Amino acid sequence: MSKLDSVYAKLQVKTGAKMALIVLDGLGDIATRSQNWMTPLEAAKTPNLDALTQSGCAQGRMIPVAPGITPGSGPGHLALFGYDPIEWEVGRGVIETLGLGIELKNGDVAARANFCTLDSKGIVTDRRAGRIATEVCERLCGILSAKIQKIGATEVHIYPGKEHRFVVVFRGQGLEGPLTDTDPNREGLLIAEAKPVDPQNAGQKKVAKLIVDFYKLALPLLAGEKMANGFLMRGVAHQPEIPTFEQRYGLKAAAIAVYPMYKGLSQLVGMVKIEGPETIAQQFERYVKEYDQYDFFFIHYKYTDKAGEDGDFAAKVKAIEDFDAALPIFLAKKPDVLAITGDHSTPVAVKGHSWHPQPVLIHSEISGSDKLSRFTETGANSGSLGIFEAKYLMRLMQANARLFDKYGA
């Protein structure tokens, strides 16, 4: 525990306040000429967000990790949960695996994988295989699982996720992560080689060799597929020890997410996963139903990020408007403190995650009002929260909930 965290811990008090963090994945964006100098948040019709903003909110922008660093979903969310993403590195494979409800054992190394499309020379032409249907992913994982159960003495476990995503778990002796990704992170390149982050680490070198052997066995099994004839591996790592959300904040927390990645992130820090909801309206309905059972709710909405990665401005606007249309369900049980933000920016012009600070809104009885009529990047630039690191959001939410005693005389 850092010296600052120990100060926060000593100041914490119990009040019974309710808090909620709503994350519109990849919400932040940038205004470009091709978008008429507007972001999707600015272009979207959001009467319910507008009314919430006008009822008294503080706004600002958050740096997800550090200036200029583009975060993955793991670091982006860990920062929102108040864990310094530089100090707490967690592999995406671990997060995705936990999110699928799969328990990891000591010595397991997990990787998040994407089915992809390769041309005749092995060059990646579509990193997401056209976002194949989940049923196709399940069929292909079944083929791989039936044929590849062991590599030497190491067990290989393959589990389908949503759409093009799946996970691979290597289980055996002497295995360790992390390794670099085989995902080249853009089309037009060959599948990259997974390399040990520490070239002297024997466990990492062993996993690197396993991944080479896995590709040799798996790629021929996919060769006849039109779209998903290859795959990319990311976040190859083992599970670290990390203090739970309740240990850190004294709050009983629940997560209402649809995609495994975000369920895994919440499970990693000890939140209770609430299963079942598939749409944002259903997520909000479940929040209302569970309101009395928890102190803190994390609610995740994916579709803003998907549209940003596809470079689809209209789809990102629609995703925001769909969210706004469901918001009154949530506001029927407004918590004492509400934060709405993204885990990072996914600008349409970038077609991927970026380092640009994401907008954030905090609403509480004592948040004050920045007298802004809308929640947008431009408005947030002038908000009273200013620009701060995302790892401090939880502390600001706690302060708005009056969960800190006075520091010093």
C-alpha positions as CSV (number, residue, x, y, z in Angstrom):
1,M,0.0,0.0,0.0
2,S,1.4,3.4,-1.0
3,K,1.7,6.2,1.6
4,L,-1.2,8.1,-0.1
5,D,-3.4,4.9,0.0
6,S,-2.7,4.5,3.7
7,V,-3.8,8.1,4.3
8,Y,-7.1,7.4,2.4
9,A,-7.6,4.2,4.4
10,K,-7.2,6.0,7.7
11,L,-9.7,8.7,6.6
12,Q,-12.4,6.3,5.4
13,V,-15.8,6.2,7.3
14,K,-19.0,4.3,6.8
15,T,-22.2,6.3,5.8
16,G,-24.3,3.8,3.9
17,A,-24.1,5.9,0.8
18,K,-24.9,4.3,-2.6
19,M,-22.5,4.8,-5.5
20,A,-22.6,3.9,-9.2
21,L,-20.0,4.0,-11.9
22,I,-21.4,3.8,-15.5
23,V,-18.8,3.1,-18.1
24,L,-19.5,3.8,-21.8
25,D,-16.6,1.9,-23.2
26,G,-14.4,4.1,-25.4
27,L,-16.7,7.0,-24.9
28,G,-14.2,9.8,-25.5
29,D,-13.6,11.0,-29.1
30,I,-12.0,13.9,-31.0
31,A,-13.5,16.4,-33.3
32,T,-12.2,16.3,-36.9
33,R,-13.0,18.1,-40.2
34,S,-14.6,14.9,-41.6
35,Q,-17.0,14.9,-38.6
36,N,-17.9,18.6,-39.0
37,W,-15.7,19.3,-36.0
38,M,-18.1,17.4,-33.7
39,T,-17.6,14.4,-31.5
40,P,-20.3,11.6,-31.3
41,L,-21.2,12.9,-27.8
42,E,-21.8,16.4,-29.3
43,A,-23.7,15.1,-32.3
44,A,-26.0,12.7,-30.3
45,K,-29.4,13.7,-29.1
46,T,-29.2,13.0,-25.3
47,P,-32.2,14.7,-23.5
48,N,-31.8,12.5,-20.4
49,L,-28.1,13.1,-20.0
50,D,-28.7,16.8,-20.7
51,A,-31.3,16.9,-17.9
52,L,-29.0,15.1,-15.5
53,T,-26.2,17.6,-16.3
54,Q,-28.5,20.6,-15.8
55,S,-29.6,19.2,-12.5
56,G,-26.1,19.8,-11.1
57,C,-23.0,18.0,-12.1
58,A,-19.2,18.5,-12.0
59,Q,-17.4,17.6,-15.2
60,G,-13.8,17.1,-16.3
61,R,-11.4,14.9,-18.3
62,M,-9.4,11.9,-17.2
63,I,-6.0,10.7,-18.3
64,P,-6.4,6.9,-18.4
65,V,-2.8,5.9,-17.5
66,A,-0.3,8.7,-18.1
67,P,0.0,11.4,-20.8
68,G,0.5,9.9,-24.2
69,I,-0.1,6.3,-23.1
70,T,-2.9,4.4,-24.9
71,P,-4.5,1.9,-22.5
72,G,-6.0,-1.5,-23.1
73,S,-9.3,-2.2,-21.5
74,G,-7.7,-3.8,-18.5
75,P,-5.5,-0.8,-17.5
76,G,-8.3,1.5,-18.4
77,H,-10.8,-0.2,-16.0
78,L,-8.3,-0.9,-13.2
79,A,-7.7,2.9,-13.1
80,L,-11.4,3.6,-12.9
81,F,-11.6,1.1,-10.0
82,G,-8.8,3.1,-8.3
83,Y,-5.8,0.7,-9.0
84,D,-2.8,2.4,-10.4
85,P,-2.5,0.6,-13.8
86,I,1.3,1.1,-13.8
87,E,1.6,-0.6,-10.5
88,W,-1.1,-3.3,-11.1
89,E,-0.4,-5.0,-14.4
90,V,-2.9,-7.7,-15.3
91,G,-2.9,-9.6,-18.5
92,R,-5.9,-9.5,-20.7
93,G,-5.9,-13.2,-21.0
94,V,-6.4,-13.5,-17.2
95,I,-9.3,-11.0,-17.3
96,E,-11.1,-12.6,-20.2
97,T,-10.8,-16.1,-18.7
98,L,-12.2,-15.0,-15.3
99,G,-15.0,-13.2,-17.1
100,L,-16.0,-16.5,-18.8
101,G,-16.4,-18.0,-15.3
102,I,-13.3,-20.1,-15.6
103,E,-11.2,-20.4,-12.5
104,L,-7.4,-20.2,-12.9
105,K,-5.0,-22.3,-10.9
106,N,-1.5,-21.6,-9.7
107,G,0.8,-22.0,-12.7
108,D,-1.9,-21.4,-15.3
109,V,-1.0,-18.9,-18.1
110,A,-4.0,-17.5,-20.0
111,A,-4.2,-15.7,-23.3
112,R,-7.1,-13.7,-24.9
113,A,-7.4,-14.7,-28.6
114,N,-9.2,-13.3,-31.6
115,F,-10.0,-15.3,-34.7
116,C,-8.7,-13.3,-37.7
117,T,-8.5,-13.5,-41.4
118,L,-5.2,-14.4,-43.2
119,D,-4.4,-14.1,-46.9
120,S,-2.5,-16.8,-48.8
121,K,0.8,-15.4,-47.5
122,G,-0.3,-15.4,-43.9
123,I,-0.8,-11.7,-43.7
124,V,-3.5,-10.4,-41.4
125,T,-6.3,-8.8,-43.5
126,D,-9.0,-8.6,-40.8
127,R,-8.0,-8.7,-37.1
128,R,-11.5,-9.6,-36.0
129,A,-12.5,-12.0,-38.8
130,G,-15.4,-9.9,-39.8
131,R,-16.8,-10.1,-36.2
132,I,-18.0,-13.7,-36.8
133,A,-21.1,-14.8,-35.0
134,T,-20.6,-16.3,-31.5
135,E,-22.0,-19.6,-32.9
136,V,-19.1,-19.8,-35.4
137,C,-16.6,-19.1,-32.7
138,E,-18.1,-21.9,-30.6
139,R,-17.8,-24.3,-33.5
140,L,-14.2,-23.4,-34.2
141,C,-13.2,-23.6,-30.6
142,G,-14.8,-27.1,-30.5
143,I,-12.7,-28.2,-33.4
144,L,-9.5,-26.9,-31.8
145,S,-10.4,-28.3,-28.4
146,A,-11.0,-31.8,-29.8
147,K,-7.7,-31.9,-31.6
148,I,-5.4,-30.0,-29.2
149,Q,-5.7,-31.1,-25.6
150,K,-2.0,-31.3,-24.7
151,I,1.4,-30.1,-25.9
152,G,3.9,-32.3,-24.3
153,A,3.1,-32.5,-20.6
154,T,1.2,-29.1,-20.7
155,E,-2.6,-29.2,-20.9
156,V,-4.3,-26.8,-23.3
157,H,-7.8,-25.6,-22.6
158,I,-9.8,-23.5,-25.2
159,Y,-13.0,-21.6,-24.3
160,P,-15.2,-19.6,-26.7
161,G,-16.2,-16.0,-25.8
162,K,-18.4,-13.6,-27.7
163,E,-18.2,-13.1,-31.5
164,H,-14.5,-13.6,-32.6
165,R,-13.1,-13.8,-29.1
166,F,-11.8,-16.9,-27.2
167,V,-9.3,-17.8,-24.5
168,V,-6.5,-20.3,-24.3
169,V,-5.2,-21.6,-21.0
170,F,-2.0,-23.4,-20.7
171,R,-1.8,-25.6,-17.5
172,G,1.4,-27.3,-16.5
173,Q,4.6,-27.0,-14.5
174,G,7.1,-24.1,-14.7
175,L,4.8,-21.7,-16.7
176,E,4.9,-18.0,-16.2
177,G,3.9,-14.7,-18.0
178,P,3.8,-12.1,-19.3
179,L,4.7,-12.4,-23.0
180,T,4.3,-10.0,-25.8
181,D,1.2,-10.3,-28.1
182,T,1.1,-12.2,-31.4
183,D,-1.4,-9.5,-32.5
184,P,0.4,-7.1,-34.8
185,N,-2.2,-4.5,-33.9
186,R,-3.0,-3.6,-37.5
187,E,-3.8,-5.3,-40.7
188,G,-1.2,-5.8,-43.4
189,L,1.3,-7.6,-41.2
190,L,2.2,-11.2,-40.4
191,I,1.2,-12.8,-37.0
192,A,3.8,-11.6,-34.5
193,E,6.0,-13.8,-32.4
194,A,5.2,-14.1,-28.7
195,K,8.3,-13.2,-26.8
196,P,9.2,-13.3,-23.1
197,V,8.9,-9.8,-21.4
198,D,12.0,-11.0,-19.4
199,P,14.3,-12.8,-21.8
200,Q,16.0,-14.5,-18.9
201,N,12.8,-15.9,-17.4
202,A,12.6,-19.7,-17.9
203,G,8.8,-19.9,-17.4
204,Q,8.2,-17.2,-20.0
205,K,10.5,-18.9,-22.5
206,K,8.7,-22.2,-22.0
207,V,5.3,-20.5,-22.7
208,A,6.8,-18.8,-25.8
209,K,7.7,-22.3,-27.1
210,L,4.2,-23.6,-26.3
211,I,2.6,-20.8,-28.3
212,V,4.8,-21.6,-31.3
213,D,3.8,-25.2,-31.1
214,F,0.1,-24.3,-30.6
215,Y,0.1,-22.3,-33.8
216,K,1.7,-25.2,-35.7
217,L,-1.1,-27.5,-34.5
218,A,-4.0,-25.0,-34.8
219,L,-3.6,-23.1,-38.0
220,P,-3.9,-26.2,-40.3
221,L,-7.3,-27.0,-38.5
222,L,-8.6,-23.6,-39.5
223,A,-7.2,-23.5,-43.1
224,G,-10.5,-24.3,-44.7
225,E,-12.3,-21.4,-43.1
226,K,-13.2,-18.4,-45.3
227,M,-13.0,-15.7,-42.6
228,A,-11.6,-17.2,-39.4
229,N,-8.6,-19.0,-40.8
230,G,-6.2,-17.7,-38.2
231,F,-6.0,-16.2,-34.7
232,L,-4.1,-13.6,-32.7
233,M,-3.1,-13.9,-29.0
234,R,-3.0,-11.0,-26.5
235,G,-2.4,-10.5,-22.8
236,V,-0.5,-13.7,-22.2
237,A,-0.1,-13.8,-18.5
238,H,-0.7,-15.5,-15.1
239,Q,-3.0,-14.2,-12.4
240,P,-1.4,-11.7,-9.9
241,E,-2.4,-11.2,-6.3
242,I,-4.4,-8.0,-6.0
243,P,-6.3,-6.5,-3.0
244,T,-10.1,-6.7,-3.4
245,F,-12.4,-3.7,-3.9
246,E,-13.9,-4.3,-0.4
247,Q,-10.5,-4.4,1.2
248,R,-9.5,-1.2,-0.4
249,Y,-12.7,0.8,0.0
250,G,-14.9,-1.0,2.6
251,L,-17.7,-1.2,-0.1
252,K,-19.7,-4.2,-1.1
253,A,-19.6,-4.0,-4.9
254,A,-21.5,-5.5,-7.8
255,A,-20.8,-5.6,-11.5
256,I,-23.5,-5.6,-14.3
257,A,-21.6,-6.3,-17.5
258,V,-22.4,-8.3,-20.7
259,Y,-19.0,-9.1,-22.1
260,P,-16.6,-11.6,-20.4
261,M,-13.7,-9.1,-20.4
262,Y,-15.5,-6.7,-18.1
263,K,-16.9,-9.4,-15.9
264,G,-13.4,-10.7,-15.5
265,L,-12.1,-7.3,-14.5
266,S,-14.7,-6.9,-11.9
267,Q,-14.2,-10.4,-10.6
268,L,-10.5,-9.8,-10.4
269,V,-11.1,-7.1,-7.7
270,G,-13.7,-9.1,-5.9
271,M,-16.9,-7.6,-7.2
272,V,-20.0,-9.8,-7.4
273,K,-20.9,-10.6,-11.0
274,I,-24.6,-10.2,-11.7
275,E,-25.4,-12.4,-14.6
276,G,-28.3,-12.3,-17.0
277,P,-28.8,-8.9,-18.5
278,E,-28.0,-8.5,-22.2
279,T,-29.1,-5.0,-23.1
280,I,-28.4,-1.7,-21.3
281,A,-32.1,-1.4,-20.4
282,Q,-32.0,-4.9,-18.8
283,Q,-28.8,-3.9,-17.0
284,F,-30.5,-0.8,-15.5
285,E,-33.5,-2.9,-14.6
286,R,-31.3,-5.3,-12.7
287,Y,-29.5,-2.4,-11.0
288,V,-32.9,-1.2,-9.7
289,K,-33.8,-4.7,-8.5
290,E,-30.4,-5.1,-6.7
291,Y,-30.1,-1.6,-5.4
292,D,-30.5,-2.4,-1.7
293,Q,-28.0,-5.3,-1.7
294,Y,-24.8,-3.4,-2.6
295,D,-23.0,-0.2,-1.8
296,F,-21.4,0.2,-5.2
297,F,-22.4,-0.7,-8.8
298,F,-20.2,-0.9,-11.8
299,I,-22.3,-0.9,-15.0
300,H,-20.5,-1.5,-18.4
301,Y,-21.8,-0.6,-21.9
302,K,-19.8,-1.8,-24.8
303,Y,-21.2,-0.5,-28.0
304,T,-19.6,3.0,-28.0
305,D,-16.2,1.3,-28.2
306,K,-17.3,-1.2,-31.0
307,A,-18.5,1.7,-33.2
308,G,-15.3,3.7,-32.5
309,E,-13.1,0.7,-33.5
310,D,-15.1,0.3,-36.7
311,G,-14.6,4.0,-37.5
312,D,-18.4,4.4,-37.7
313,F,-19.4,7.8,-36.5
314,A,-23.2,7.3,-37.0
315,A,-23.1,4.0,-35.1
316,K,-21.3,5.6,-32.2
317,V,-23.8,8.4,-32.1
318,K,-26.6,5.8,-32.1
319,A,-25.0,3.8,-29.3
320,I,-24.9,7.0,-27.2
321,E,-28.5,7.7,-28.0
322,D,-29.6,4.2,-27.2
323,F,-27.8,4.5,-23.8
324,D,-29.6,7.8,-23.2
325,A,-33.0,6.4,-24.0
326,A,-32.5,3.7,-21.3
327,L,-31.1,6.1,-18.7
328,P,-34.5,6.9,-17.0
329,I,-34.8,3.3,-15.9
330,F,-31.5,3.8,-13.9
331,L,-32.5,7.2,-12.6
332,A,-35.6,5.8,-11.0
333,K,-33.2,4.7,-8.3
334,K,-30.6,7.5,-8.4
335,P,-27.6,6.7,-6.2
336,D,-26.0,9.2,-3.8
337,V,-23.1,9.5,-6.1
338,L,-23.1,8.8,-9.8
339,A,-20.1,8.9,-12.2
340,I,-20.5,8.5,-16.0
341,T,-17.4,8.2,-18.1
342,G,-15.4,5.9,-20.4
343,D,-12.4,3.6,-19.7
344,H,-10.5,5.4,-22.5
345,S,-11.2,7.2,-25.7
346,T,-11.8,5.3,-28.9
347,P,-12.0,8.0,-31.6
348,V,-13.8,7.2,-34.8
349,A,-10.9,8.8,-36.7
350,V,-8.4,6.5,-35.0
351,K,-10.4,3.3,-35.2
352,G,-8.9,2.1,-31.9
353,H,-8.1,3.1,-28.4
354,S,-6.2,6.3,-27.9
355,W,-4.5,8.4,-25.2
356,H,-6.9,11.3,-25.4
357,P,-8.5,12.1,-22.0
358,Q,-12.0,10.8,-21.7
359,P,-14.8,13.0,-20.4
360,V,-16.3,12.4,-16.9
361,L,-19.4,13.5,-15.1
362,I,-19.9,13.3,-11.3
363,H,-23.4,13.9,-9.8
364,S,-24.0,14.1,-6.1
365,E,-25.7,16.4,-3.5
366,I,-22.4,18.2,-3.0
367,S,-20.8,17.9,-6.5
368,G,-21.8,21.4,-7.2
369,S,-22.8,22.6,-10.7
370,D,-20.6,23.6,-13.5
371,K,-23.7,25.2,-15.1
372,L,-23.1,23.2,-18.3
373,S,-26.1,22.2,-20.4
374,R,-24.7,19.0,-21.9
375,F,-22.1,16.3,-21.2
376,T,-19.6,16.6,-24.0
377,E,-15.8,16.7,-24.4
378,T,-15.9,20.4,-25.1
379,G,-18.0,21.1,-22.0
380,A,-15.9,18.8,-19.8
381,N,-12.8,20.9,-20.8
382,S,-14.2,23.8,-18.8
383,G,-15.5,21.7,-15.9
384,S,-14.5,22.1,-12.2
385,L,-12.9,18.6,-12.0
386,G,-10.2,19.7,-14.5
387,I,-7.9,17.1,-16.0
388,F,-6.8,14.3,-13.6
389,E,-5.6,10.8,-13.6
390,A,-8.4,8.2,-13.8
391,K,-7.0,6.3,-10.7
392,Y,-8.3,9.2,-8.6
393,L,-11.9,8.9,-9.7
394,M,-12.9,6.5,-6.9
395,R,-11.4,8.8,-4.4
396,L,-13.5,11.7,-5.8
397,M,-16.6,9.5,-5.7
398,Q,-15.8,8.6,-2.1
399,A,-15.4,12.3,-1.2
400,N,-18.7,13.1,-2.8
401,A,-20.3,10.4,-0.7
402,R,-18.8,11.9,2.4
403,L,-16.8,8.8,3.1
404,F,-13.7,10.6,4.2
405,D,-13.0,12.3,7.6
406,K,-11.0,15.5,7.7
407,Y,-7.2,15.2,7.3
408,G,-5.2,16.8,10.0
409,A,-6.2,19.5,12.5
